[in-house]
Amino acid sequence: MDRLQETVLTYQSIMQTHYYFEIAKKNKKHEFILTFEKEDFFHMAGLHKLKDVTTLQIKMSKGIIFDKIRDGNITFDQIENSYFYQDIEKRFSYLVKIQELLDSNQIVFQYLESKNRASHIKAEYLLEEGYNADVIYFFLNERTNAEKGQIPVMCCRSFFPMNQLDYSRNQPSYTLLKKVKIDTLTGNKTVQYDRSKILDQARTAGSEAERKSVLQQLNEKKAQLAIKEALDQRDNLQRDKQDRER
């Protein structure tokens, strides 16, 4: 199967998945639901950057482009031959792992564009995830303005691994309270993180060693460790490359 078509079919599986986030900052709780639609794929895959692929630049809805890829009418050869393909190669590779990345994600930032003047990305939230030797970013925006009393529904505006710029630097972080994965076809709900339960387990621990072990499950400890390990791996790979070039 064509690699681009296979990526679209993999992405389709997450379109039936919603992620519910409950977060807090300064004793104020916020909620949002992250969803995925076929129109989101175009920017998440970085296809907008392939300015020399004429089939992607024709004025048509992003949903129609998604359908054309799914049906085999736009192929991987077309995007791989683009002069700009190297700019999206890594994000494209990670797109097939998006569900794995989101399942383990536990770090949420408020995203303030003013704190990153080198970037023009507009987003409300930033999710950050350490994976192997990469740090992956998800930039989230509200799909439509939520009515009063409704939980905002977010889309993934952009998605890519760290290059040089640390997008989370100086961004205010939230405390993740709860994260639930929802299969909209079956109705199954999987609680992926529940801070209150972890703290309850810590309070009822039989020993100090057990209490410390339980607290290691807290997202600010576990997730930050994953980020640090990813950055350390990046540094080691860079040093190895420089040593080989000497």
Buried (B, 14 or more C-beta within 10 A) or exposed (E): EBBBBEBBBBBBEBBEBBBBBBBBBEEEEBBBBBBBEBBBBBBBBBBBBBEEBEBBEEEEEBBEBBBBBBEEEBBBEBBBEBEBBEBBEBBBEBBBEBBEBBBBBBBBBBBEEEBBEEBEBEBBBBBBBBBEBBBBBBBBBBBEEBEEEEEBBBBBBBBBBBEEEBBBEEBEBBBBBBBBBBEEEEEEEEEBBBBEEBBEBBEEBEEEEEBEEBBEBBBEEBBBEBBEBBBEBBEEEEEEEEEEEE
